[in-house]
Amino acid sequence: MSNMSQRLNHALPPISELVMHAKPMLLIDRAMSADETSMIAEVDITANSMFCIPNKGVPSYVGIEYIAQTVAAYSGWRAKNTDPDATPRIGYLLGSRKVTLSRNWFPVGCTLSVHINNIFEDGEMGVFDGEIRLGEEILVAARINVYQPKDNETSLTSPSDNNQETTGQ
């Protein structure tokens, strides 16, 4: 890890500055660390968490979205390293492979750590490995494919306006 990455790990911006989604669809709570190829984020599972079902928790398949949003945060973090005024850009989850769910539910009261690792990128397409952990236990593992267009017109000017794409028309 470079000195720049080590320095930036200690001053990661709020997740709302890294991801285009706004509450309630912003599902991850905070970025914990990042470097050139990876990021770790956290999700607090509460009774008020989106998709939470009373007496069960959040279905573990929602973990695919936690992984995708951590990839989005990683992209936002890298953009801010280049330009501190950069705003989050739209990205698309194209699909997932090799998905393993070791539990049906994420229990209320736990904090999950979401680990992503950049496997491949070509400027717009990307492949990431992701894991969701509770302590050392891996609850979800998946490889996801993502697409982030280079066209700036598909980016929102303000990530908190709404969750819809605007084209400035």
LUMFI-43481 format. One record per residue: residue in one letter; z, x, y of N, C-alpha, C in turn. Coordinates in steps of 0.2 Angstrom, whole numbers, padded with zeros to 4 digits. Atoms other than C-alpha are relative to their C-alpha. Example, Ala and Ser with C-alpha at 12.3 -4.5 7.8 and 13.67 -1.06 7.14 Angstrom:
# residues 2
ATOM, residuo, n_zz, n_xx, n_yy, ca_zz, ca_xx, ca_yy, c_zz, c_xx, c_yy
ATOM, a, 0000, 0004, -0006, 0039, 0062, -0022, 0000, 0004, 0006
ATOM, s, -0001, -0004, -0006, 0036, 0068, -0005, 0003, -0004, 0005
This chain:
# residues 169
ATOM, residuo, n_zz, n_xx, n_yy, ca_zz, ca_xx, ca_yy, c_zz, c_xx, c_yy
ATOM, m, 0000, 0004, -0006, 0000, 0000, 0000, 0000, 0004, 0006
ATOM, s, 0001, -0004, -0006, -0005, 0007, 0017, 0007, -0001, 0004
ATOM, n, -0005, 0001, -0005, 0008, 0009, 0031, -0001, -0006, 0004
ATOM, m, 0001, 0006, -0004, 0000, -0005, 0041, 0002, -0006, -0004
ATOM, s, -0002, 0006, 0004, 0003, -0017, 0026, 0007, 0000, 0000
ATOM, q, -0008, 0000, 0001, 0021, -0011, 0024, 0003, -0003, 0006
ATOM, r, -0003, 0002, -0006, 0024, -0014, 0042, -0001, -0008, 0001
ATOM, l, 0001, 0007, -0001, 0016, -0031, 0043, 0003, -0005, -0005
ATOM, n, -0004, 0004, 0005, 0025, -0037, 0027, 0007, -0003, 0004
ATOM, h, -0006, 0001, -0003, 0041, -0037, 0038, -0001, -0005, 0006
ATOM, a, 0001, 0004, -0006, 0033, -0048, 0052, -0005, -0005, -0002
ATOM, l, 0005, 0005, 0001, 0023, -0061, 0043, 0001, -0006, 0004
ATOM, p, -0001, 0006, -0004, 0019, -0076, 0054, 0002, -0006, -0004
ATOM, p, -0002, 0007, 0004, 0025, -0094, 0050, -0006, -0002, -0004
ATOM, i, 0006, 0003, 0005, 0014, -0102, 0036, -0004, -0004, 0004
ATOM, s, 0004, 0005, -0003, 0008, -0115, 0048, -0006, 0004, 0005
ATOM, e, 0005, -0004, -0004, -0002, -0100, 0058, -0005, 0003, -0005
ATOM, l, 0005, -0004, 0005, -0010, -0094, 0041, -0004, -0005, -0003
ATOM, v, 0003, 0005, 0004, -0015, -0110, 0033, -0003, -0006, 0004
ATOM, m, 0002, 0005, -0004, -0026, -0124, 0040, 0003, -0007, -0001
ATOM, h, -0004, 0006, 0001, -0016, -0138, 0032, 0006, -0001, 0005
ATOM, a, -0006, 0002, -0004, -0003, -0147, 0042, 0005, -0004, -0005
ATOM, k, -0004, 0004, 0004, 0012, -0156, 0035, -0002, -0007, 0001
ATOM, p, -0003, -0001, 0007, 0013, -0166, 0024, -0004, 0004, -0005
ATOM, m, 0004, -0003, 0005, -0001, -0158, 0015, 0000, 0008, 0000
ATOM, l, -0002, -0007, 0001, 0005, -0140, 0019, 0006, 0000, -0005
ATOM, l, -0005, 0001, 0005, 0014, -0138, 0003, 0004, 0007, -0001
ATOM, i, -0004, -0006, 0001, 0020, -0120, 0003, 0004, 0001, 0007
ATOM, d, -0005, -0001, -0005, 0035, -0115, 0014, 0000, 0006, 0004
ATOM, r, 0000, -0006, -0004, 0033, -0097, 0019, -0003, 0006, -0004
ATOM, a, 0003, -0006, 0003, 0024, -0081, 0015, 0006, 0005, 0000
ATOM, m, -0005, -0005, 0001, 0036, -0067, 0009, -0002, 0007, 0001
ATOM, s, 0003, -0007, 0000, 0025, -0052, 0007, -0007, 0000, -0001
ATOM, a, 0007, 0000, 0000, 0007, -0047, 0008, -0002, 0007, 0000
ATOM, d, 0003, -0006, 0000, -0004, -0032, 0005, -0008, -0001, 0000
ATOM, e, 0008, 0001, 0000, -0023, -0028, 0004, -0002, -0005, -0005
ATOM, t, 0003, 0004, 0005, -0025, -0037, -0012, 0005, -0006, -0003
ATOM, s, -0005, 0005, 0003, -0010, -0049, -0015, 0004, -0003, 0006
ATOM, m, -0005, 0003, -0004, 0003, -0061, -0007, 0005, -0003, -0005
ATOM, i, -0005, 0004, 0003, 0019, -0069, -0012, 0002, -0005, 0005
ATOM, a, -0003, 0006, -0004, 0024, -0086, -0005, 0005, -0003, -0004
ATOM, e, -0005, 0004, 0003, 0038, -0098, -0008, -0001, -0007, 0001
ATOM, v, 0000, 0007, 0000, 0039, -0116, -0011, 0007, -0003, -0002
ATOM, d, -0007, 0003, 0002, 0056, -0126, -0010, -0002, -0007, -0002
ATOM, i, 0001, 0007, 0003, 0056, -0141, -0021, 0006, -0004, 0002
ATOM, t, -0005, 0005, -0002, 0066, -0155, -0013, -0002, -0007, -0002
ATOM, a, 0002, 0007, 0002, 0067, -0174, -0016, -0005, -0002, 0005
ATOM, n, 0005, 0002, -0005, 0056, -0175, 0000, -0007, 0004, -0001
ATOM, s, 0007, -0004, 0001, 0042, -0163, -0007, -0005, -0005, -0002
ATOM, m, 0006, 0004, 0001, 0025, -0171, -0007, -0001, 0000, -0008
ATOM, f, 0001, 0002, 0007, 0021, -0178, -0025, 0007, 0000, -0004
ATOM, c, -0007, 0000, 0004, 0040, -0177, -0030, 0001, -0007, -0003
ATOM, i, -0001, 0006, 0003, 0044, -0191, -0042, 0008, 0000, -0002
ATOM, p, -0007, 0000, 0001, 0062, -0196, -0043, 0002, 0001, -0007
ATOM, n, -0003, -0001, 0006, 0073, -0190, -0057, -0005, 0005, -0004
ATOM, k, 0005, -0005, 0004, 0058, -0178, -0063, -0001, 0006, 0004
ATOM, g, 0002, -0006, -0004, 0053, -0167, -0049, -0008, 0000, 0002
ATOM, v, 0007, -0001, -0002, 0035, -0161, -0044, -0004, 0002, -0006
ATOM, p, 0004, -0002, 0006, 0022, -0161, -0058, -0003, 0007, 0001
ATOM, s, 0002, -0008, 0000, 0018, -0143, -0063, -0008, 0001, 0002
ATOM, y, 0007, 0000, -0001, -0001, -0147, -0061, -0001, 0001, 0008
ATOM, v, 0001, -0001, -0007, 0002, -0147, -0042, 0000, 0007, 0002
ATOM, g, 0000, -0008, -0001, 0005, -0128, -0044, -0007, 0003, 0001
ATOM, i, 0007, -0002, -0001, -0014, -0126, -0044, -0001, 0000, 0008
ATOM, e, 0000, 0001, -0008, -0013, -0132, -0025, 0004, 0005, 0003
ATOM, y, -0005, -0006, -0003, 0002, -0120, -0022, -0004, 0006, 0000
ATOM, i, 0004, -0006, 0000, -0009, -0106, -0028, -0006, 0000, 0005
ATOM, a, 0006, 0000, -0005, -0024, -0111, -0018, 0002, 0001, 0007
ATOM, q, -0003, -0001, -0007, -0013, -0113, -0002, 0002, 0007, 0001
ATOM, t, -0002, -0007, -0001, -0006, -0096, -0005, -0006, 0005, 0001
ATOM, v, 0006, -0004, -0001, -0024, -0089, -0006, -0002, -0001, 0007
ATOM, a, 0001, 0002, -0007, -0027, -0098, 0010, 0004, 0004, 0005
ATOM, a, -0005, -0004, -0004, -0012, -0090, 0018, -0002, 0008, 0000
ATOM, y, 0002, -0007, 0000, -0018, -0073, 0012, -0006, 0001, 0004
ATOM, s, 0006, 0000, -0004, -0035, -0076, 0020, 0002, 0000, 0007
ATOM, g, -0002, 0001, -0007, -0026, -0081, 0036, 0004, 0006, 0002
ATOM, w, -0003, -0006, -0002, -0015, -0066, 0036, -0005, 0006, 0001
ATOM, r, 0005, -0005, -0001, -0030, -0054, 0033, -0003, -0001, 0007
ATOM, a, 0004, 0001, -0006, -0039, -0062, 0048, 0005, 0002, 0006
ATOM, k, -0005, -0002, -0005, -0023, -0060, 0059, 0001, 0007, 0001
ATOM, n, 0000, -0007, 0000, -0023, -0042, 0054, -0005, 0003, 0004
ATOM, t, 0006, -0002, -0004, -0040, -0040, 0062, 0000, -0002, 0007
ATOM, d, -0001, 0003, -0007, -0037, -0052, 0077, 0006, -0004, 0000
ATOM, p, -0006, 0004, 0000, -0020, -0058, 0081, -0001, -0007, 0002
ATOM, d, 0001, 0007, -0002, -0027, -0073, 0089, -0004, -0005, -0005
ATOM, a, 0004, 0004, 0005, -0037, -0079, 0074, 0004, -0006, -0002
ATOM, t, -0002, 0006, 0003, -0035, -0096, 0068, -0002, -0001, -0007
ATOM, p, 0002, 0001, 0007, -0035, -0102, 0050, -0007, -0003, -0001
ATOM, r, 0007, 0003, 0001, -0053, -0106, 0043, 0001, -0004, -0006
ATOM, i, 0000, 0004, 0005, -0057, -0119, 0031, -0002, 0004, -0007
ATOM, g, 0001, -0002, 0007, -0058, -0115, 0012, 0000, -0005, -0005
ATOM, y, 0000, 0005, 0006, -0062, -0124, -0004, 0002, 0003, -0006
ATOM, l, -0001, -0002, 0007, -0055, -0123, -0021, -0005, -0003, -0004
ATOM, l, 0006, 0003, 0004, -0070, -0124, -0032, 0002, -0001, -0007
ATOM, g, -0002, 0001, 0007, -0061, -0123, -0049, 0005, 0004, -0002
ATOM, s, -0005, -0004, 0003, -0048, -0116, -0060, -0002, 0002, -0008
ATOM, r, 0001, -0002, 0007, -0049, -0107, -0077, 0007, 0003, -0003
ATOM, k, -0006, -0003, 0003, -0036, -0101, -0089, 0006, -0002, 0002
ATOM, v, -0006, 0003, -0003, -0023, -0113, -0083, 0005, -0001, -0006
ATOM, t, -0006, 0001, 0004, -0006, -0112, -0092, 0005, -0003, 0004
ATOM, l, -0006, 0003, -0003, 0008, -0124, -0088, 0005, 0000, -0006
ATOM, s, -0005, 0000, 0005, 0024, -0120, -0097, 0005, -0005, 0001
ATOM, r, -0004, 0006, -0001, 0033, -0135, -0090, -0004, -0005, 0003
ATOM, n, 0003, 0005, -0003, 0029, -0152, -0085, 0002, -0001, 0007
ATOM, w, -0003, 0002, -0007, 0039, -0153, -0069, 0003, 0007, 0003
ATOM, f, -0004, -0005, -0004, 0046, -0141, -0055, 0006, -0004, 0002
ATOM, p, -0006, 0004, -0001, 0064, -0147, -0054, 0002, 0000, 0008
ATOM, v, -0002, 0001, -0007, 0071, -0153, -0037, 0006, 0005, 0000
ATOM, g, -0006, -0005, -0001, 0083, -0139, -0030, -0002, 0007, -0001
ATOM, c, 0002, -0007, 0001, 0073, -0124, -0035, -0005, 0003, 0005
ATOM, t, 0005, -0004, -0004, 0063, -0111, -0025, -0005, 0003, -0005
ATOM, l, 0005, -0003, 0004, 0047, -0106, -0033, -0003, 0006, 0004
ATOM, s, 0004, -0005, -0004, 0038, -0090, -0029, -0007, 0000, -0003
ATOM, v, 0007, 0000, 0001, 0019, -0090, -0029, -0003, 0007, 0001
ATOM, h, 0003, -0006, 0000, 0010, -0074, -0033, -0007, 0000, -0001
ATOM, i, 0007, 0000, 0001, -0008, -0072, -0030, -0003, 0008, 0000
ATOM, n, 0003, -0007, 0000, -0019, -0056, -0033, -0008, -0001, 0000
ATOM, n, 0007, 0000, -0001, -0037, -0054, -0027, -0004, 0004, -0005
ATOM, i, 0004, -0003, 0005, -0049, -0051, -0041, -0007, 0002, 0002
ATOM, f, 0007, -0001, -0002, -0066, -0052, -0033, -0001, -0004, 0006
ATOM, e, 0002, 0003, -0006, -0073, -0056, -0016, -0007, 0003, 0002
ATOM, d, 0007, -0002, -0002, -0091, -0056, -0009, -0001, -0002, 0007
ATOM, g, 0000, 0003, -0007, -0087, -0062, 0009, 0001, -0007, 0000
ATOM, e, -0001, 0007, 0000, -0088, -0080, 0005, 0004, -0003, -0007
ATOM, m, -0002, 0002, 0007, -0084, -0082, -0014, 0006, 0004, -0002
ATOM, g, -0006, -0004, 0002, -0067, -0076, -0021, 0002, -0003, -0007
ATOM, v, -0004, 0002, 0006, -0058, -0076, -0038, 0007, 0003, 0001
ATOM, f, -0007, -0002, -0001, -0039, -0075, -0038, 0004, -0002, -0006
ATOM, d, -0005, 0002, 0006, -0026, -0074, -0052, 0006, -0002, 0004
ATOM, g, -0006, 0003, -0003, -0011, -0084, -0048, 0006, -0001, -0005
ATOM, e, -0006, 0001, 0004, 0007, -0086, -0055, 0005, -0004, 0004
ATOM, i, -0006, 0003, -0003, 0021, -0098, -0051, 0006, 0002, -0004
ATOM, r, -0006, -0002, 0003, 0038, -0091, -0055, 0006, -0003, 0002
ATOM, l, -0006, 0002, -0001, 0055, -0098, -0056, 0005, 0006, -0003
ATOM, g, -0003, -0006, 0002, 0065, -0082, -0056, -0005, 0005, -0003
ATOM, e, 0005, -0004, 0004, 0056, -0071, -0069, -0004, -0004, -0005
ATOM, e, 0003, 0004, 0004, 0050, -0086, -0079, -0007, -0002, 0003
ATOM, i, 0007, 0002, -0002, 0031, -0089, -0077, -0001, -0008, -0002
ATOM, l, 0001, 0007, 0001, 0029, -0108, -0075, -0007, -0002, 0000
ATOM, v, 0008, 0002, 0000, 0010, -0109, -0071, -0003, 0007, 0001
ATOM, a, 0004, -0006, -0001, -0003, -0096, -0072, -0007, -0003, 0000
ATOM, a, 0007, 0003, -0001, -0021, -0099, -0067, -0005, 0005, 0003
ATOM, r, 0005, -0004, -0004, -0037, -0090, -0061, -0004, -0005, 0004
ATOM, i, 0004, 0005, -0004, -0045, -0100, -0047, -0006, 0004, 0004
ATOM, n, 0006, -0002, -0003, -0062, -0099, -0039, 0000, -0003, 0007
ATOM, v, 0000, 0003, -0006, -0063, -0102, -0020, -0006, 0002, 0004
ATOM, y, 0006, -0001, -0005, -0076, -0103, -0006, 0002, -0001, 0007
ATOM, q, -0002, 0000, -0007, -0073, -0099, 0012, -0007, 0002, 0004
ATOM, p, 0006, -0001, -0004, -0089, -0101, 0023, 0001, 0005, 0006
ATOM, k, 0000, -0004, -0006, -0093, -0088, 0036, -0001, -0003, 0006
ATOM, d, 0002, 0004, -0006, -0099, -0101, 0048, 0006, -0002, 0004
ATOM, n, -0006, 0002, -0003, -0086, -0102, 0061, 0000, -0008, 0002
ATOM, e, 0000, 0007, -0002, -0091, -0120, 0065, 0003, -0004, -0005
ATOM, t, -0003, 0004, 0005, -0083, -0126, 0049, 0008, 0002, 0001
ATOM, s, -0007, -0002, -0001, -0066, -0119, 0056, 0003, -0005, 0005
ATOM, l, -0004, 0004, -0005, -0053, -0130, 0065, 0002, 0005, 0006
ATOM, t, -0003, -0004, -0005, -0048, -0124, 0082, 0007, 0000, 0001
ATOM, s, -0008, 0001, 0001, -0030, -0130, 0079, 0002, -0003, -0006
ATOM, p, -0002, 0002, 0007, -0023, -0131, 0062, 0005, -0006, 0000
ATOM, s, -0005, 0005, 0000, -0010, -0144, 0067, -0003, -0007, 0002
ATOM, d, 0003, 0006, -0002, -0023, -0157, 0074, 0000, -0005, -0005
ATOM, n, 0001, 0004, 0006, -0026, -0165, 0057, -0002, 0004, -0006
ATOM, n, 0002, -0003, 0006, -0032, -0161, 0040, -0008, -0001, -0001
ATOM, q, 0007, 0002, 0001, -0050, -0165, 0044, -0004, 0006, 0004
ATOM, e, 0004, -0005, -0003, -0064, -0153, 0048, -0004, -0003, 0006
ATOM, t, 0004, 0002, -0006, -0072, -0154, 0065, -0005, 0005, 0002
ATOM, t, 0005, -0004, -0001, -0088, -0147, 0071, -0001, 0001, 0008
ATOM, g, 0000, 0000, -0007, -0085, -0148, 0090, -0005, -0004, 0003
ATOM, q, 0005, 0004, -0003, -0097, -0162, 0093, 0004, -0006, 0004
